[in-house]
Protein backbone atom coordinates (compact mmCIF):
# COMPACT_ATOMS: atom_id res chain seq x y z
CA UNK A 1 0.00 0.00 0.00
CA UNK A 2 1.28 3.47 -0.91
CA UNK A 3 1.92 5.91 1.93
CA UNK A 4 0.93 9.57 1.99
CA UNK A 5 2.18 11.70 4.87
CA UNK A 6 0.17 14.81 5.74
CA UNK A 7 1.62 17.71 7.69
CA UNK A 8 -1.25 18.55 10.03
CA UNK A 9 -3.90 16.41 11.70
CA UNK A 10 -6.99 18.62 11.62
CA UNK A 11 -10.29 18.04 9.86
CA UNK A 12 -8.79 18.52 6.39
CA UNK A 13 -6.28 15.78 7.09
CA UNK A 14 -9.02 13.50 8.40
CA UNK A 15 -11.05 14.00 5.23
CA UNK A 16 -7.97 13.35 3.07
CA UNK A 17 -7.41 10.13 5.02
CA UNK A 18 -10.98 8.99 4.43
CA UNK A 19 -10.77 9.72 0.71
CA UNK A 20 -7.41 7.94 0.42
CA UNK A 21 -8.73 4.72 1.92
CA UNK A 22 -10.95 4.30 -1.13
CA UNK A 23 -7.82 4.53 -3.32
CA UNK A 24 -5.77 2.00 -1.30
CA UNK A 25 -3.47 4.74 -0.01
CA UNK A 26 -2.37 4.75 3.63
CA UNK A 27 -2.41 8.25 5.10
CA UNK A 28 -0.25 9.18 8.09
CA UNK A 29 -1.41 12.39 9.76
CA UNK A 30 1.35 14.21 11.61
CA UNK A 31 0.54 16.74 14.32
CA UNK A 32 2.82 19.71 13.69
CA UNK A 33 3.54 20.01 17.42
CA UNK A 34 5.21 16.57 17.46
CA UNK A 35 8.98 17.01 17.61
CA UNK A 36 10.12 13.44 18.28
CA UNK A 37 10.74 11.42 15.11
CA UNK A 38 11.00 8.19 17.12
CA UNK A 39 7.24 8.33 17.75
CA UNK A 40 6.48 8.20 14.01
CA UNK A 41 6.49 5.31 11.54
CA UNK A 42 9.51 5.02 9.28
CA UNK A 43 9.50 7.63 6.51
CA UNK A 44 10.60 5.85 3.34
CA UNK A 45 12.24 7.32 0.25
CA UNK A 46 9.31 6.42 -2.02
CA UNK A 47 6.64 7.83 0.34
CA UNK A 48 4.81 11.03 -0.64
CA UNK A 49 4.33 14.09 1.59
CA UNK A 50 1.69 16.83 1.42
CA UNK A 51 0.17 19.31 3.86
CA UNK A 52 -3.30 20.33 5.03
CA UNK A 53 -2.12 23.77 6.20
CA UNK A 54 0.25 26.55 5.12
CA UNK A 55 1.97 27.20 8.45
CA UNK A 56 3.66 24.98 10.99
CA UNK A 57 6.31 25.35 13.72
CA UNK A 58 9.91 24.69 12.79
CA UNK A 59 11.00 21.48 14.50
CA UNK A 60 12.88 18.30 13.60
CA UNK A 61 9.71 16.51 12.43
CA UNK A 62 8.32 19.28 10.23
CA UNK A 63 11.76 19.91 8.71
CA UNK A 64 12.18 16.24 7.93
CA UNK A 65 8.82 16.04 6.17
CA UNK A 66 9.14 19.36 4.33
CA UNK A 67 12.63 18.47 3.07
CA UNK A 68 11.60 15.00 1.88
CA UNK A 69 12.27 14.69 -1.88
CA UNK A 70 8.62 13.72 -2.48
CA UNK A 71 7.09 16.70 -0.68
CA UNK A 72 4.71 17.98 -3.33
CA UNK A 73 4.78 21.61 -4.48
CA UNK A 74 7.40 22.85 -2.02
CA UNK A 75 7.78 26.19 -3.81
CA UNK A 76 4.06 26.95 -3.44
CA UNK A 77 4.17 26.45 0.31
CA UNK A 78 7.28 28.62 0.55
CA UNK A 79 5.84 31.53 -1.43
CA UNK A 80 2.13 31.41 -0.62
CA UNK A 81 2.63 30.99 3.13
CA UNK A 82 4.06 34.54 3.24
CA UNK A 83 1.62 37.26 2.13
CA UNK A 84 4.52 39.40 0.91
CA UNK A 85 5.92 36.81 -1.50
CA UNK A 86 2.35 35.79 -2.40
CA UNK A 87 1.54 39.36 -3.47
CA UNK A 88 4.85 39.64 -5.31
CA UNK A 89 3.98 36.46 -7.20
CA UNK A 90 0.57 37.83 -8.22
CA UNK A 91 2.22 41.03 -9.48
CA UNK A 92 4.89 39.09 -11.37
CA UNK A 93 2.21 37.06 -13.16
CA UNK A 94 0.05 40.17 -13.71
CA UNK A 95 -2.83 38.63 -11.79
CA UNK A 96 -5.26 41.24 -10.51
CA UNK A 97 -5.15 41.75 -6.75
CA UNK A 98 -5.80 44.59 -4.30
CA UNK A 99 -3.16 47.37 -4.46
CA UNK A 100 -0.73 46.90 -1.59
CA UNK A 101 2.44 48.10 0.11
CA UNK A 102 4.82 46.57 2.63
CA UNK A 103 4.37 47.79 6.19
CA UNK A 104 8.03 48.23 7.10
CA UNK A 105 9.51 49.53 10.32
CA UNK A 106 9.70 52.96 8.71
CA UNK A 107 6.32 53.13 6.93
CA UNK A 108 4.13 55.80 8.49
CA UNK A 109 0.35 55.63 8.58
CA UNK A 110 0.23 58.73 6.40
CA UNK A 111 2.46 56.92 3.86
CA UNK A 112 -0.03 54.03 3.78
CA UNK A 113 -3.02 56.32 3.29
CA UNK A 114 -1.17 58.30 0.60
CA UNK A 115 -0.45 55.09 -1.34
CA UNK A 116 -3.74 53.24 -0.84
CA UNK A 117 -6.42 55.70 0.20
CA UNK A 118 -8.10 56.22 3.54
CA UNK A 119 -9.50 52.71 4.08
CA UNK A 120 -6.82 50.04 4.42
CA UNK A 121 -6.57 46.46 5.69
CA UNK A 122 -3.38 45.32 7.38
CA UNK A 123 -2.62 41.60 7.08
CA UNK A 124 0.10 39.82 8.99
CA UNK A 125 2.50 38.11 6.61
CA UNK A 126 1.89 34.68 8.15
CA UNK A 127 -0.50 32.96 10.50
CA UNK A 128 -3.74 34.77 9.68
CA UNK A 129 -6.95 32.87 8.92
CA UNK A 130 -10.71 33.21 9.53
CA UNK A 131 -10.36 36.95 10.07
CA UNK A 132 -7.42 36.60 12.46
CA UNK A 133 -4.17 38.47 11.83
CA UNK A 134 -5.97 41.45 10.28
CA UNK A 135 -6.39 45.07 11.33
CA UNK A 136 -8.34 47.87 9.69
CA UNK A 137 -6.85 51.35 9.31
CA UNK A 138 -9.35 54.14 8.63
CA UNK A 139 -8.06 57.64 8.11
CA UNK A 140 -11.38 59.08 9.31
CA UNK A 141 -10.95 57.24 12.63
CA UNK A 142 -7.31 58.34 13.05
CA UNK A 143 -6.35 54.67 13.46
CA UNK A 144 -2.78 53.72 14.29
CA UNK A 145 -0.73 50.57 13.71
CA UNK A 146 -0.88 48.08 16.58
CA UNK A 147 2.29 47.19 18.46
CA UNK A 148 4.33 44.46 16.81
CA UNK A 149 2.83 44.78 13.32
CA UNK A 150 5.54 46.84 11.65
CA UNK A 151 7.88 44.65 9.65
CA UNK A 152 5.43 41.76 9.96
CA UNK A 153 2.56 42.83 7.70
CA UNK A 154 1.41 44.17 4.37
CA UNK A 155 -1.21 46.86 3.80
CA UNK A 156 -3.98 46.37 1.23
CA UNK A 157 -6.40 48.87 -0.23
CA UNK A 158 -9.98 48.12 0.84
CA UNK A 159 -11.93 46.79 -2.15
CA UNK A 160 -15.60 47.63 -2.66
CA UNK A 161 -16.39 44.20 -4.12
CA UNK A 162 -19.74 42.90 -5.29
CA UNK A 163 -19.32 39.40 -3.88
CA UNK A 164 -16.77 36.75 -2.93
CA UNK A 165 -16.27 33.64 -5.03
CA UNK A 166 -13.68 30.87 -5.11
CA UNK A 167 -12.31 28.37 -7.55
CA UNK A 168 -10.90 24.98 -6.58
CA UNK A 169 -8.65 23.41 -9.19
CA UNK A 170 -6.09 20.66 -9.43
CA UNK A 171 -2.96 19.98 -11.46
CA UNK A 172 -1.41 16.57 -12.03
CA UNK A 173 2.33 15.92 -12.05
CA UNK A 174 2.17 15.81 -15.85
CA UNK A 175 0.53 19.24 -15.98
CA UNK A 176 -3.09 18.28 -16.59
CA UNK A 177 -5.47 20.91 -15.19
CA UNK A 178 -9.04 20.34 -13.97
CA UNK A 179 -11.44 22.69 -12.22
CA UNK A 180 -14.65 22.62 -10.23
CA UNK A 181 -17.45 25.11 -10.92
CA UNK A 182 -17.06 28.42 -9.11
CA UNK A 183 -18.61 28.65 -5.67
CA UNK A 184 -20.30 31.71 -4.19
CA UNK A 185 -19.25 32.37 -0.60
CA UNK A 186 -20.85 34.16 2.33
CA UNK A 187 -18.52 35.35 5.08
CA UNK A 188 -19.36 36.68 8.52
CA UNK A 189 -16.68 38.40 10.62
CA UNK A 190 -14.04 37.04 8.26
CA UNK A 191 -15.20 33.42 8.64
CA UNK A 192 -16.81 31.43 5.84
CA UNK A 193 -20.42 30.75 6.80
CA UNK A 194 -21.80 29.13 3.63
CA UNK A 195 -21.02 28.32 -0.01
CA UNK A 196 -23.22 27.57 -3.02
CA UNK A 197 -22.13 25.70 -6.14
CA UNK A 198 -22.67 25.49 -9.00
CA UNK A 199 -24.54 28.72 -9.66
CA UNK A 200 -25.66 29.39 -13.21
CA UNK A 201 -25.05 33.13 -13.08
CA UNK A 202 -21.38 32.55 -12.17
CA UNK A 203 -20.66 30.58 -15.34
CA UNK A 204 -19.74 33.78 -17.18
CA UNK A 205 -16.71 34.17 -14.87
CA UNK A 206 -15.57 30.53 -15.02
CA UNK A 207 -13.11 30.85 -17.91
CA UNK A 208 -11.60 34.04 -16.45
CA UNK A 209 -11.07 32.33 -13.09
CA UNK A 210 -9.64 29.18 -14.67
CA UNK A 211 -7.13 31.18 -16.71
CA UNK A 212 -5.93 32.96 -13.56
CA UNK A 213 -5.59 29.81 -11.49
CA UNK A 214 -3.98 27.89 -14.37
CA UNK A 215 -1.36 30.62 -14.75
CA UNK A 216 -0.55 30.36 -11.07
CA UNK A 217 -0.39 26.56 -10.91
CA UNK A 218 1.75 26.31 -14.04
CA UNK A 219 4.17 28.95 -12.76
CA UNK A 220 4.58 27.01 -9.50
CA UNK A 221 4.76 23.62 -11.26
CA UNK A 222 2.08 22.72 -8.75
CA UNK A 223 0.79 19.22 -8.04
CA UNK A 224 -2.47 18.74 -6.14
CA UNK A 225 -5.51 20.86 -5.29
CA UNK A 226 -5.09 24.62 -5.04
CA UNK A 227 -7.83 27.11 -4.13
CA UNK A 228 -8.18 30.72 -5.26
CA UNK A 229 -10.43 33.12 -3.35
CA UNK A 230 -11.54 36.13 -5.38
CA UNK A 231 -13.46 39.36 -5.16
CA UNK A 232 -15.82 40.05 -8.04
CA UNK A 233 -15.77 43.71 -8.97
CA UNK A 234 -18.19 44.21 -11.85
CA UNK A 235 -17.17 41.65 -14.48
CA UNK A 236 -13.58 41.42 -13.28
CA UNK A 237 -12.09 39.03 -10.73
CA UNK A 238 -9.44 40.09 -8.25
CA UNK A 239 -7.48 37.55 -6.20
CA UNK A 240 -7.85 37.96 -2.46
CA UNK A 241 -5.62 35.04 -1.52
CA UNK A 242 -4.83 31.45 -2.45
CA UNK A 243 -4.40 28.25 -0.45
CA UNK A 244 -2.07 25.43 -1.60
CA UNK A 245 -4.38 22.71 -0.31
CA UNK A 246 -7.95 21.51 -0.08
CA UNK A 247 -10.19 24.31 1.18
CA UNK A 248 -13.33 24.98 3.19
CA UNK A 249 -15.10 26.50 0.18
CA UNK A 250 -14.62 23.19 -1.64
CA UNK A 251 -16.39 21.07 0.99
CA UNK A 252 -19.51 21.12 -1.17
CA UNK A 253 -17.75 18.63 -3.48
CA UNK A 254 -18.27 15.92 -0.84
CA UNK A 255 -21.36 14.35 -2.36
CA UNK A 256 -21.86 17.34 -4.60
CA UNK A 257 -19.43 16.33 -7.36
CA UNK A 258 -18.34 13.16 -9.12
CA UNK A 259 -14.97 13.40 -7.35
CA UNK A 260 -14.47 15.25 -4.05
CA UNK A 261 -11.64 17.76 -3.67
CA UNK A 262 -10.05 15.37 -1.16
CA UNK A 263 -9.98 12.41 -3.53
CA UNK A 264 -8.78 14.68 -6.33
CA UNK A 265 -5.87 15.92 -4.21
CA UNK A 266 -4.84 12.38 -3.24
CA UNK A 267 -5.00 11.28 -6.87
CA UNK A 268 -2.86 14.19 -8.03
CA UNK A 269 -0.11 13.98 -5.41
CA UNK A 270 0.08 10.17 -5.69
CA UNK A 271 0.44 10.27 -9.47
CA UNK A 272 -2.94 8.65 -10.15
CA UNK A 273 -5.20 9.63 -13.07
CA UNK A 274 -6.89 13.01 -12.61
CA UNK A 275 -10.28 13.43 -14.27
CA UNK A 276 -12.47 16.49 -14.82
CA UNK A 277 -15.08 16.57 -12.02
CA UNK A 278 -18.65 17.63 -12.60
CA UNK A 279 -21.38 18.72 -10.19
CA UNK A 280 -24.16 16.27 -9.37
CA UNK A 281 -26.77 18.80 -8.20
CA UNK A 282 -26.77 22.26 -6.69
CA UNK A 283 -24.99 22.10 -3.33
CA UNK A 284 -25.12 24.34 -0.28
CA UNK A 285 -22.34 23.97 2.28
CA UNK A 286 -23.02 25.41 5.76
CA UNK A 287 -20.25 25.66 8.33
CA UNK A 288 -21.17 24.75 11.91
CA UNK A 289 -19.53 27.51 13.96
CA UNK A 290 -19.26 27.33 17.74
CA UNK A 291 -22.30 25.07 18.19
CA UNK A 292 -22.67 21.91 20.26
CA UNK A 293 -23.51 18.69 18.43
CA UNK A 294 -27.19 18.57 17.50
CA UNK A 295 -28.52 15.07 16.61
CA UNK A 296 -31.55 16.61 14.86
CA UNK A 297 -29.25 17.84 12.06
CA UNK A 298 -29.32 14.24 10.87
CA UNK A 299 -33.06 14.46 10.21
CA UNK A 300 -32.80 17.45 7.84
CA UNK A 301 -33.95 16.42 4.34
CA UNK A 302 -31.28 16.28 1.61
CA UNK A 303 -28.52 16.88 4.18
CA UNK A 304 -25.25 15.15 4.98
CA UNK A 305 -23.56 16.12 8.25
CA UNK A 306 -19.79 16.09 8.80
CA UNK A 307 -18.66 16.48 12.42
CA UNK A 308 -14.99 17.16 13.28
CA UNK A 309 -15.01 16.06 16.95
CA UNK A 310 -13.22 19.18 18.16
CA UNK A 311 -13.55 21.14 21.39
CA UNK A 312 -16.45 23.57 21.15
CA UNK A 313 -15.23 27.19 21.15
CA UNK A 314 -17.03 30.38 20.00
CA UNK A 315 -16.71 30.82 16.24
CA UNK A 316 -14.71 27.63 15.78
CA UNK A 317 -15.38 25.44 12.73
CA UNK A 318 -16.74 22.27 14.29
CA UNK A 319 -18.34 20.62 11.27
CA UNK A 320 -20.34 21.33 8.16
CA UNK A 321 -23.64 20.39 6.59
CA UNK A 322 -23.99 19.75 2.86
CA UNK A 323 -27.38 20.13 1.23
CA UNK A 324 -27.71 18.53 -2.21
CA UNK A 325 -30.69 20.18 -3.87
CA UNK A 326 -32.61 19.18 -7.01
CA UNK A 327 -35.49 21.69 -6.93
CA UNK A 328 -37.10 24.52 -4.97
CA UNK A 329 -39.27 22.17 -2.94
CA UNK A 330 -36.25 20.26 -1.67
CA UNK A 331 -34.47 23.53 -0.86
CA UNK A 332 -37.40 24.87 1.17
CA UNK A 333 -37.83 21.57 3.01
CA UNK A 334 -34.18 21.61 4.01
CA UNK A 335 -34.11 25.25 5.09
CA UNK A 336 -37.29 24.98 7.13
CA UNK A 337 -35.95 21.93 8.95
CA UNK A 338 -32.63 23.66 9.67
CA UNK A 339 -34.01 27.01 10.76
CA UNK A 340 -34.65 26.05 14.37
CA UNK A 341 -31.45 24.05 14.69
CA UNK A 342 -28.88 26.81 14.19
CA UNK A 343 -28.13 29.99 16.12
CA UNK A 344 -29.29 33.53 15.36
CA UNK A 345 -26.08 34.33 13.50
CA UNK A 346 -27.40 32.15 10.65
CA UNK A 347 -30.58 34.18 10.05
CA UNK A 348 -29.06 36.33 7.23
CA UNK A 349 -27.71 33.15 5.63
CA UNK A 350 -31.18 31.67 5.10
CA UNK A 351 -32.30 34.75 3.16
CA UNK A 352 -29.03 34.77 1.20
CA UNK A 353 -29.54 31.15 0.13
CA UNK A 354 -33.16 31.73 -0.88
CA UNK A 355 -32.20 34.83 -2.85
CA UNK A 356 -29.48 33.01 -4.78
CA UNK A 357 -31.28 29.73 -5.40
CA UNK A 358 -34.44 30.31 -7.36
CA UNK A 359 -34.64 26.76 -8.73
C-alpha positions in Angstrom: 0.0 0.0 0.0 1.3 3.5 -0.9 1.9 5.9 1.9 0.9 9.6 2.0 2.2 11.7 4.9 0.2 14.8 5.7 1.6 17.7 7.7 -1.2 18.6 10.0 -3.9 16.4 11.7 -7.0 18.6 11.6 -10.3 18.0 9.9 -8.8 18.5 6.4 -6.3 15.8 7.1 -9.0 13.5 8.4 -11.0 14.0 5.2 -8.0 13.3 3.1 -7.4 10.1 5.0 -11.0 9.0 4.4 -10.8 9.7 0.7 -7.4 7.9 0.4 -8.7 4.7 1.9 -11.0 4.3 -1.1 -7.8 4.5 -3.3 -5.8 2.0 -1.3 -3.5 4.7 0.0 -2.4 4.7 3.6 -2.4 8.3 5.1 -0.3 9.2 8.1 -1.4 12.4 9.8 1.4 14.2 11.6 0.5 16.7 14.3 2.8 19.7 13.7 3.5 20.0 17.4 5.2 16.6 17.5 9.0 17.0 17.6 10.1 13.4 18.3 10.7 11.4 15.1 11.0 8.2 17.1 7.2 8.3 17.7 6.5 8.2 14.0 6.5 5.3 11.5 9.5 5.0 9.3 9.5 7.6 6.5 10.6 5.8 3.3 12.2 7.3 0.3 9.3 6.4 -2.0 6.6 7.8 0.3 4.8 11.0 -0.6 4.3 14.1 1.6 1.7 16.8 1.4 0.2 19.3 3.9 -3.3 20.3 5.0 -2.1 23.8 6.2 0.3 26.5 5.1 2.0 27.2 8.5 3.7 25.0 11.0 6.3 25.4 13.7 9.9 24.7 12.8 11.0 21.5 14.5 12.9 18.3 13.6 9.7 16.5 12.4 8.3 19.3 10.2 11.8 19.9 8.7 12.2 16.2 7.9 8.8 16.0 6.2 9.1 19.4 4.3 12.6 18.5 3.1 11.6 15.0 1.9 12.3 14.7 -1.9 8.6 13.7 -2.5 7.1 16.7 -0.7 4.7 18.0 -3.3 4.8 21.6 -4.5 7.4 22.8 -2.0 7.8 26.2 -3.8 4.1 26.9 -3.4 4.2 26.4 0.3 7.3 28.6 0.5 5.8 31.5 -1.4 2.1 31.4 -0.6 2.6 31.0 3.1 4.1 34.5 3.2 1.6 37.3 2.1 4.5 39.4 0.9 5.9 36.8 -1.5 2.3 35.8 -2.4 1.5 39.4 -3.5 4.8 39.6 -5.3 4.0 36.5 -7.2 0.6 37.8 -8.2 2.2 41.0 -9.5 4.9 39.1 -11.4 2.2 37.1 -13.2 0.0 40.2 -13.7 -2.8 38.6 -11.8 -5.3 41.2 -10.5 -5.1 41.8 -6.7 -5.8 44.6 -4.3 -3.2 47.4 -4.5 -0.7 46.9 -1.6 2.4 48.1 0.1 4.8 46.6 2.6 4.4 47.8 6.2 8.0 48.2 7.1 9.5 49.5 10.3 9.7 53.0 8.7 6.3 53.1 6.9 4.1 55.8 8.5 0.4 55.6 8.6 0.2 58.7 6.4 2.5 56.9 3.9 0.0 54.0 3.8 -3.0 56.3 3.3 -1.2 58.3 0.6 -0.5 55.1 -1.3 -3.7 53.2 -0.8 -6.4 55.7 0.2 -8.1 56.2 3.5 -9.5 52.7 4.1 -6.8 50.0 4.4 -6.6 46.5 5.7 -3.4 45.3 7.4 -2.6 41.6 7.1 0.1 39.8 9.0 2.5 38.1 6.6 1.9 34.7 8.2 -0.5 33.0 10.5 -3.7 34.8 9.7 -7.0 32.9 8.9 -10.7 33.2 9.5 -10.4 36.9 10.1 -7.4 36.6 12.5 -4.2 38.5 11.8 -6.0 41.4 10.3 -6.4 45.1 11.3 -8.3 47.9 9.7 -6.9 51.3 9.3 -9.3 54.1 8.6 -8.1 57.6 8.1 -11.4 59.1 9.3 -11.0 57.2 12.6 -7.3 58.3 13.1 -6.4 54.7 13.5 -2.8 53.7 14.3 -0.7 50.6 13.7 -0.9 48.1 16.6 2.3 47.2 18.5 4.3 44.5 16.8 2.8 44.8 13.3 5.5 46.8 11.6 7.9 44.6 9.6 5.4 41.8 10.0 2.6 42.8 7.7 1.4 44.2 4.4 -1.2 46.9 3.8 -4.0 46.4 1.2 -6.4 48.9 -0.2 -10.0 48.1 0.8 -11.9 46.8 -2.2 -15.6 47.6 -2.7 -16.4 44.2 -4.1 -19.7 42.9 -5.3 -19.3 39.4 -3.9 -16.8 36.7 -2.9 -16.3 33.6 -5.0 -13.7 30.9 -5.1 -12.3 28.4 -7.6 -10.9 25.0 -6.6 -8.7 23.4 -9.2 -6.1 20.7 -9.4 -3.0 20.0 -11.5 -1.4 16.6 -12.0 2.3 15.9 -12.0 2.2 15.8 -15.9 0.5 19.2 -16.0 -3.1 18.3 -16.6 -5.5 20.9 -15.2 -9.0 20.3 -14.0 -11.4 22.7 -12.2 -14.7 22.6 -10.2 -17.5 25.1 -10.9 -17.1 28.4 -9.1 -18.6 28.7 -5.7 -20.3 31.7 -4.2 -19.2 32.4 -0.6 -20.9 34.2 2.3 -18.5 35.4 5.1 -19.4 36.7 8.5 -16.7 38.4 10.6 -14.0 37.0 8.3 -15.2 33.4 8.6 -16.8 31.4 5.8 -20.4 30.8 6.8 -21.8 29.1 3.6 -21.0 28.3 0.0 -23.2 27.6 -3.0 -22.1 25.7 -6.1 -22.7 25.5 -9.0 -24.5 28.7 -9.7 -25.7 29.4 -13.2 -25.1 33.1 -13.1 -21.4 32.6 -12.2 -20.7 30.6 -15.3 -19.7 33.8 -17.2 -16.7 34.2 -14.9 -15.6 30.5 -15.0 -13.1 30.9 -17.9 -11.6 34.0 -16.4 -11.1 32.3 -13.1 -9.6 29.2 -14.7 -7.1 31.2 -16.7 -5.9 33.0 -13.6 -5.6 29.8 -11.5 -4.0 27.9 -14.4 -1.4 30.6 -14.7 -0.5 30.4 -11.1 -0.4 26.6 -10.9 1.8 26.3 -14.0 4.2 28.9 -12.8 4.6 27.0 -9.5 4.8 23.6 -11.3 2.1 22.7 -8.8 0.8 19.2 -8.0 -2.5 18.7 -6.1 -5.5 20.9 -5.3 -5.1 24.6 -5.0 -7.8 27.1 -4.1 -8.2 30.7 -5.3 -10.4 33.1 -3.4 -11.5 36.1 -5.4 -13.5 39.4 -5.2 -15.8 40.1 -8.0 -15.8 43.7 -9.0 -18.2 44.2 -11.9 -17.2 41.7 -14.5 -13.6 41.4 -13.3 -12.1 39.0 -10.7 -9.4 40.1 -8.3 -7.5 37.5 -6.2 -7.8 38.0 -2.5 -5.6 35.0 -1.5 -4.8 31.5 -2.5 -4.4 28.2 -0.5 -2.1 25.4 -1.6 -4.4 22.7 -0.3 -8.0 21.5 -0.1 -10.2 24.3 1.2 -13.3 25.0 3.2 -15.1 26.5 0.2 -14.6 23.2 -1.6 -16.4 21.1 1.0 -19.5 21.1 -1.2 -17.7 18.6 -3.5 -18.3 15.9 -0.8 -21.4 14.3 -2.4 -21.9 17.3 -4.6 -19.4 16.3 -7.4 -18.3 13.2 -9.1 -15.0 13.4 -7.3 -14.5 15.3 -4.1 -11.6 17.8 -3.7 -10.0 15.4 -1.2 -10.0 12.4 -3.5 -8.8 14.7 -6.3 -5.9 15.9 -4.2 -4.8 12.4 -3.2 -5.0 11.3 -6.9 -2.9 14.2 -8.0 -0.1 14.0 -5.4 0.1 10.2 -5.7 0.4 10.3 -9.5 -2.9 8.7 -10.1 -5.2 9.6 -13.1 -6.9 13.0 -12.6 -10.3 13.4 -14.3 -12.5 16.5 -14.8 -15.1 16.6 -12.0 -18.7 17.6 -12.6 -21.4 18.7 -10.2 -24.2 16.3 -9.4 -26.8 18.8 -8.2 -26.8 22.3 -6.7 -25.0 22.1 -3.3 -25.1 24.3 -0.3 -22.3 24.0 2.3 -23.0 25.4 5.8 -20.2 25.7 8.3 -21.2 24.8 11.9 -19.5 27.5 14.0 -19.3 27.3 17.7 -22.3 25.1 18.2 -22.7 21.9 20.3 -23.5 18.7 18.4 -27.2 18.6 17.5 -28.5 15.1 16.6 -31.5 16.6 14.9 -29.3 17.8 12.1 -29.3 14.2 10.9 -33.1 14.5 10.2 -32.8 17.4 7.8 -34.0 16.4 4.3 -31.3 16.3 1.6 -28.5 16.9 4.2 -25.2 15.2 5.0 -23.6 16.1 8.3 -19.8 16.1 8.8 -18.7 16.5 12.4 -15.0 17.2 13.3 -15.0 16.1 17.0 -13.2 19.2 18.2 -13.6 21.1 21.4 -16.5 23.6 21.1 -15.2 27.2 21.2 -17.0 30.4 20.0 -16.7 30.8 16.2 -14.7 27.6 15.8 -15.4 25.4 12.7 -16.7 22.3 14.3 -18.3 20.6 11.3 -20.3 21.3 8.2 -23.6 20.4 6.6 -24.0 19.8 2.9 -27.4 20.1 1.2 -27.7 18.5 -2.2 -30.7 20.2 -3.9 -32.6 19.2 -7.0 -35.5 21.7 -6.9 -37.1 24.5 -5.0 -39.3 22.2 -2.9 -36.2 20.3 -1.7 -34.5 23.5 -0.9 -37.4 24.9 1.2 -37.8 21.6 3.0 -34.2 21.6 4.0 -34.1 25.3 5.1 -37.3 25.0 7.1 -36.0 21.9 9.0 -32.6 23.7 9.7 -34.0 27.0 10.8 -34.6 26.1 14.4 -31.4 24.0 14.7 -28.9 26.8 14.2 -28.1 30.0 16.1 -29.3 33.5 15.4 -26.1 34.3 13.5 -27.4 32.2 10.7 -30.6 34.2 10.1 -29.1 36.3 7.2 -27.7 33.1 5.6 -31.2 31.7 5.1 -32.3 34.7 3.2 -29.0 34.8 1.2 -29.5 31.1 0.1 -33.2 31.7 -0.9 -32.2 34.8 -2.8 -29.5 33.0 -4.8 -31.3 29.7 -5.4 -34.4 30.3 -7.4 -34.6 26.8 -8.7 
